[in-house]
Amino acid sequence: MSNREFAKSLIDQIPESKLIYVISYLQGAAIPKEIPNAETLAAIEELENGDGTVFTDSTTDLFAELMRNKPC
């Protein structure tokens, strides 16, 4: 029996009331790992080289900062 077949047989044994816990895990495992695009890789490299800006405040503060620096 393959791992896939074994997993399917186990799922059939899980009570409906507990399936929600398994579904969340399976959804996370089913999402393929995304490869960062060139812009993201450049930003990561910039931070690793000590350049760029690391923002540690709240999301609200981040968006306020972005709006203040928004080009006209």
PyMOL CGO cylinders between C-alpha atoms (Angstrom):
from pymol import cmd
from pymol.cgo import CYLINDER

trace = [
    CYLINDER, 0.00, 0.00, 0.00, 1.38, 3.41, -0.99, 0.3, 1, 1, 1, 1, 1, 1,
    CYLINDER, 1.38, 3.41, -0.99, 1.55, 6.32, 1.44, 0.3, 1, 1, 1, 1, 1, 1,
    CYLINDER, 1.55, 6.32, 1.44, -1.27, 8.02, -0.49, 0.3, 1, 1, 1, 1, 1, 1,
    CYLINDER, -1.27, 8.02, -0.49, -3.50, 4.96, -0.21, 0.3, 1, 1, 1, 1, 1, 1,
    CYLINDER, -3.50, 4.96, -0.21, -2.68, 4.61, 3.49, 0.3, 1, 1, 1, 1, 1, 1,
    CYLINDER, -2.68, 4.61, 3.49, -3.49, 8.28, 4.12, 0.3, 1, 1, 1, 1, 1, 1,
    CYLINDER, -3.49, 8.28, 4.12, -6.81, 7.94, 2.30, 0.3, 1, 1, 1, 1, 1, 1,
    CYLINDER, -6.81, 7.94, 2.30, -7.73, 4.88, 4.35, 0.3, 1, 1, 1, 1, 1, 1,
    CYLINDER, -7.73, 4.88, 4.35, -6.91, 6.75, 7.57, 0.3, 1, 1, 1, 1, 1, 1,
    CYLINDER, -6.91, 6.75, 7.57, -9.05, 9.72, 6.50, 0.3, 1, 1, 1, 1, 1, 1,
    CYLINDER, -9.05, 9.72, 6.50, -11.98, 7.36, 6.00, 0.3, 1, 1, 1, 1, 1, 1,
    CYLINDER, -11.98, 7.36, 6.00, -11.62, 6.33, 9.66, 0.3, 1, 1, 1, 1, 1, 1,
    CYLINDER, -11.62, 6.33, 9.66, -11.67, 9.86, 11.08, 0.3, 1, 1, 1, 1, 1, 1,
    CYLINDER, -11.67, 9.86, 11.08, -15.01, 10.99, 12.50, 0.3, 1, 1, 1, 1, 1, 1,
    CYLINDER, -15.01, 10.99, 12.50, -16.63, 13.88, 10.61, 0.3, 1, 1, 1, 1, 1, 1,
    CYLINDER, -16.63, 13.88, 10.61, -16.36, 16.09, 13.71, 0.3, 1, 1, 1, 1, 1, 1,
    CYLINDER, -16.36, 16.09, 13.71, -12.54, 15.83, 13.66, 0.3, 1, 1, 1, 1, 1, 1,
    CYLINDER, -12.54, 15.83, 13.66, -11.96, 16.22, 9.92, 0.3, 1, 1, 1, 1, 1, 1,
    CYLINDER, -11.96, 16.22, 9.92, -11.67, 20.00, 10.18, 0.3, 1, 1, 1, 1, 1, 1,
    CYLINDER, -11.67, 20.00, 10.18, -8.34, 19.56, 11.97, 0.3, 1, 1, 1, 1, 1, 1,
    CYLINDER, -8.34, 19.56, 11.97, -7.01, 17.29, 9.25, 0.3, 1, 1, 1, 1, 1, 1,
    CYLINDER, -7.01, 17.29, 9.25, -8.27, 19.49, 6.40, 0.3, 1, 1, 1, 1, 1, 1,
    CYLINDER, -8.27, 19.49, 6.40, -6.27, 22.51, 7.58, 0.3, 1, 1, 1, 1, 1, 1,
    CYLINDER, -6.27, 22.51, 7.58, -3.10, 20.46, 7.70, 0.3, 1, 1, 1, 1, 1, 1,
    CYLINDER, -3.10, 20.46, 7.70, -3.72, 18.89, 4.30, 0.3, 1, 1, 1, 1, 1, 1,
    CYLINDER, -3.72, 18.89, 4.30, -4.37, 22.27, 2.69, 0.3, 1, 1, 1, 1, 1, 1,
    CYLINDER, -4.37, 22.27, 2.69, -1.03, 23.56, 3.96, 0.3, 1, 1, 1, 1, 1, 1,
    CYLINDER, -1.03, 23.56, 3.96, 0.79, 20.47, 2.73, 0.3, 1, 1, 1, 1, 1, 1,
    CYLINDER, 0.79, 20.47, 2.73, -0.90, 20.62, -0.70, 0.3, 1, 1, 1, 1, 1, 1,
    CYLINDER, -0.90, 20.62, -0.70, 0.24, 24.17, -1.50, 0.3, 1, 1, 1, 1, 1, 1,
    CYLINDER, 0.24, 24.17, -1.50, 3.35, 24.04, -3.66, 0.3, 1, 1, 1, 1, 1, 1,
    CYLINDER, 3.35, 24.04, -3.66, 6.35, 25.95, -2.37, 0.3, 1, 1, 1, 1, 1, 1,
    CYLINDER, 6.35, 25.95, -2.37, 6.61, 29.16, -4.35, 0.3, 1, 1, 1, 1, 1, 1,
    CYLINDER, 6.61, 29.16, -4.35, 9.93, 30.29, -5.75, 0.3, 1, 1, 1, 1, 1, 1,
    CYLINDER, 9.93, 30.29, -5.75, 10.60, 33.99, -5.09, 0.3, 1, 1, 1, 1, 1, 1,
    CYLINDER, 10.60, 33.99, -5.09, 10.70, 36.20, -8.18, 0.3, 1, 1, 1, 1, 1, 1,
    CYLINDER, 10.70, 36.20, -8.18, 13.72, 38.29, -9.15, 0.3, 1, 1, 1, 1, 1, 1,
    CYLINDER, 13.72, 38.29, -9.15, 12.46, 41.40, -7.32, 0.3, 1, 1, 1, 1, 1, 1,
    CYLINDER, 12.46, 41.40, -7.32, 11.98, 39.48, -4.07, 0.3, 1, 1, 1, 1, 1, 1,
    CYLINDER, 11.98, 39.48, -4.07, 15.40, 37.84, -4.39, 0.3, 1, 1, 1, 1, 1, 1,
    CYLINDER, 15.40, 37.84, -4.39, 16.99, 41.28, -4.95, 0.3, 1, 1, 1, 1, 1, 1,
    CYLINDER, 16.99, 41.28, -4.95, 15.23, 42.66, -1.85, 0.3, 1, 1, 1, 1, 1, 1,
    CYLINDER, 15.23, 42.66, -1.85, 16.43, 39.72, 0.26, 0.3, 1, 1, 1, 1, 1, 1,
    CYLINDER, 16.43, 39.72, 0.26, 19.99, 40.20, -0.99, 0.3, 1, 1, 1, 1, 1, 1,
    CYLINDER, 19.99, 40.20, -0.99, 19.78, 43.92, -0.22, 0.3, 1, 1, 1, 1, 1, 1,
    CYLINDER, 19.78, 43.92, -0.22, 18.81, 43.20, 3.40, 0.3, 1, 1, 1, 1, 1, 1,
    CYLINDER, 18.81, 43.20, 3.40, 21.48, 40.53, 3.75, 0.3, 1, 1, 1, 1, 1, 1,
    CYLINDER, 21.48, 40.53, 3.75, 24.07, 43.10, 2.63, 0.3, 1, 1, 1, 1, 1, 1,
    CYLINDER, 24.07, 43.10, 2.63, 22.98, 45.51, 5.36, 0.3, 1, 1, 1, 1, 1, 1,
    CYLINDER, 22.98, 45.51, 5.36, 21.05, 47.83, 3.07, 0.3, 1, 1, 1, 1, 1, 1,
    CYLINDER, 21.05, 47.83, 3.07, 17.31, 48.38, 2.82, 0.3, 1, 1, 1, 1, 1, 1,
    CYLINDER, 17.31, 48.38, 2.82, 14.85, 49.02, 5.62, 0.3, 1, 1, 1, 1, 1, 1,
    CYLINDER, 14.85, 49.02, 5.62, 13.52, 46.56, 8.17, 0.3, 1, 1, 1, 1, 1, 1,
    CYLINDER, 13.52, 46.56, 8.17, 10.15, 47.69, 9.53, 0.3, 1, 1, 1, 1, 1, 1,
    CYLINDER, 10.15, 47.69, 9.53, 9.30, 46.36, 13.00, 0.3, 1, 1, 1, 1, 1, 1,
    CYLINDER, 9.30, 46.36, 13.00, 6.24, 48.42, 13.95, 0.3, 1, 1, 1, 1, 1, 1,
    CYLINDER, 6.24, 48.42, 13.95, 2.59, 47.48, 13.42, 0.3, 1, 1, 1, 1, 1, 1,
    CYLINDER, 2.59, 47.48, 13.42, 0.97, 46.95, 10.04, 0.3, 1, 1, 1, 1, 1, 1,
    CYLINDER, 0.97, 46.95, 10.04, -1.07, 50.11, 10.61, 0.3, 1, 1, 1, 1, 1, 1,
    CYLINDER, -1.07, 50.11, 10.61, 2.15, 52.08, 11.10, 0.3, 1, 1, 1, 1, 1, 1,
    CYLINDER, 2.15, 52.08, 11.10, 3.65, 50.47, 7.99, 0.3, 1, 1, 1, 1, 1, 1,
    CYLINDER, 3.65, 50.47, 7.99, 0.76, 51.57, 5.79, 0.3, 1, 1, 1, 1, 1, 1,
    CYLINDER, 0.76, 51.57, 5.79, 0.82, 55.07, 7.30, 0.3, 1, 1, 1, 1, 1, 1,
    CYLINDER, 0.82, 55.07, 7.30, 4.54, 55.29, 6.48, 0.3, 1, 1, 1, 1, 1, 1,
    CYLINDER, 4.54, 55.29, 6.48, 3.92, 54.07, 2.94, 0.3, 1, 1, 1, 1, 1, 1,
    CYLINDER, 3.92, 54.07, 2.94, 1.20, 56.67, 2.43, 0.3, 1, 1, 1, 1, 1, 1,
    CYLINDER, 1.20, 56.67, 2.43, 3.48, 59.46, 3.72, 0.3, 1, 1, 1, 1, 1, 1,
    CYLINDER, 3.48, 59.46, 3.72, 6.19, 58.47, 1.25, 0.3, 1, 1, 1, 1, 1, 1,
    CYLINDER, 6.19, 58.47, 1.25, 3.79, 57.90, -1.65, 0.3, 1, 1, 1, 1, 1, 1,
    CYLINDER, 3.79, 57.90, -1.65, 5.07, 59.62, -4.81, 0.3, 1, 1, 1, 1, 1, 1,
    CYLINDER, 5.07, 59.62, -4.81, 2.67, 62.21, -6.26, 0.3, 1, 1, 1, 1, 1, 1,
]
cmd.load_cgo(trace, "trace")
